[in-house]
Amino acid sequence: MSVLSARGERARRHRRALFEAAREAFATQGYDKTLIKAITQRVGITKGALYPHFPDKPALFAAIYQEQRVALARAIHVRLQAAAGASQPQTALTACRAFIDTAADPRMWRILFVDAPAVLDPEVLQEPDPTVLLLRQVFAPLMAEGVSEPLPLDLLIRQVWAMCFEAGLYIAHATDRAAARQEMVGVLETLLTGLWS
């Protein structure tokens, strides 16, 4: 292995280690209590070695936020694959349940639903969301084949995403998260079932 490729591999390992340590810290301690110095010490590098990868703490958090959004979409996709063959309405409900269940994971909800709205610029929060794209794929057939009430698809998807987002936020702040999840899923299913009943 050449010197350059060895340096590149070391840099990739440092970046991955920083990312994992920071994600763990942000998820368990929250943004405000997470210290860059503690992250770099955990990884075994100097604070200065962070800057080629991430210029500051907000940039590091933004990168982790984007990764968590992808992870949320991936978790929904896995649940949809497991429910392959279900009716279109059941597929839509499965997607929403998976969204809420994944969002209720403490390692996910603190980053996505608690800290991100408080920390990130609105422009970052409004960037194309992989979960929105996935929900569009799920709900489009309902609209196209007349299973659901005829509604503007993009507006419906935004509304469904917002309901799931708020469900995640509600669960994140609930004392009894299991009960909160049950309540929110029940309400959401009732509302969505009204579209095709």
N, C-alpha and C positions, 0 to 999 in steps of 0.2 A: 504494500500500500504506500502510495506517495505521501510526502509531507502534507501537501495540500489536501488530499483526500482524507488523511487522518485528522487534520484540523477541521475539515467540514463535518466529519462524523462526530467528532468531539462537540462541535457547536450544536449539531442536531440533538445529541444526547443532553447537553446542557439545557437547550430550549425545552425539550420534552420534560425533563426533570423539573425545571422551573414552572412549567405549565401545570404539571400534576400537583406540585407542592402548593402553588397558588390557588388552584381550584379547590383543594382540600381546605386550605385556610379560609378562603372566601365562603365556602359552603358551611363550615363549622363555626367560624368566628364572626362572619359578616365583613363587609367592606371596611367599615370604619376602624375595626379592631385589628385588621390584618396589616402587619408591618412588612415592608419590603425587606428590611434587614433580616427579619426572622425567616423569610422565605429563602433568601440567598444563603443564610447560614445552614438551613436544613439541607439545601442542595450541595453545600460545600464549595460555594464560589463567592467571590467578592461582590459587593453591591455594584461596582463598576462593570462587572462582567454581565450584568443584567441588561445594560443599556443598548448593546448591539442587537438585542432581541426585542426589547420593549422599552421605549423611551421613558416611561413613567408608570406609576401605579394605575391611573385610569386606562392607559393603553393596554396594560396587561389584563385588567378586568374586562375591557371591551372584547378582547380576543377570547377570553374564557366564556363570556356571554354568548358570543357567536357560536362557539363550539357546543354550548349547552342547548342552543336553539336547534342545532343539527341533531343532537342526541335526542331531544324531545321528538322531533319528526321521525327519527329512526325507530324509537320505541313504539310510536303509533303504527308505523309501517309493519313492524314485527307482529303486533297484535292483529293487524288486518290480514296478514298472511296466514296466521293461525286460524282465522275465522273465514278463510276462503270458502266460497260456495254459499255463504249466507245471503239472505235477501238484501236488496239495496238499502231499505230502511234499517235493517239490522246492522249492515256494514257501517252506515253513518253513525248509529248509536255506539258501535264498537270503537270507532275512531274518537268520538267525544269522551267515552269512558277512559280510553287509553290516555288521552290528553290529560284528563283530570287526575288519573292515577299517577301518571309520571310526574305531573306538576306538583303533586302532593308529597313526593319524595323530598325530604329535607335538604338533600344535597342539590336538588334541582330548584326548589321553590325559593330558597333564600337568594340565589343568584338571579333567577329570572323574574321573580315576582315581588321581591322585597327591595333588593338593592339596585337592580338595573333601572327601574323607573326613577329612583332618587339620585342615581349617580351619572347615568349616561345622558348625552345630549339627545333631544327629541329626534334629531335626524338619524341617529344610530338606531333608535327604537323603531323608526318607521322604515328601515331598510327591508327589502323583500325577505319575507319570513318563510323558511321551508315548510313550516307547519301549515301556513295559509295555502301554499301550493298543493300540499297533500290533501287538505280538506276540500279544495276545489276539485281535485280528481275524484274524491268520494261523492261529493254532492252533485256534480255536473250530470251524471246519469239520471239522478232523480228528477232533475229539471227537464232534461232532454226527452225522457220517455214518459213524462207526464205523471210520474208516481207522486210527485210533490206538487203543492200549489205553485202556480207560475209566478216566480219572483225573480228580480234581477240577481243573477248568480253571484256577482262580486259583492253586492251588498249583503246577501245572505251569508256568504262565507265570512265576511268581516264581523257580522253579528254573531255567528256561531263561535268564531275565534274569541270574540270579546266575552261571550258568556263563559267559555271554558277558562279564559284568562282570569276573569273575576272569580270563578269557582276556585281556581288555584290560589288566588290571593286570599279568599275567604278561608280556605283550608289552612293556608300558611299561618294565618293569625289566630286560628281556633285553638282553644285549650284542648278540646277533644277532637283531634283531626279525623278519626275514624267516623265519628258521628257527623261531623261537618261534611265529609266526603259522601256519606250516605244521603244526607239531606240534599246536597247540591246535585248529585247524579239523578236523584228522583225528580227534582224540579226540572232539570234540563231535559230528561227523557220525556216528561209530560209535555213540555213546550215543543220539542221536536216532533213527537208523535202526532201532535196537532197539525203538522204540515202535510201528513199523508193519510190522516184518518178520514 
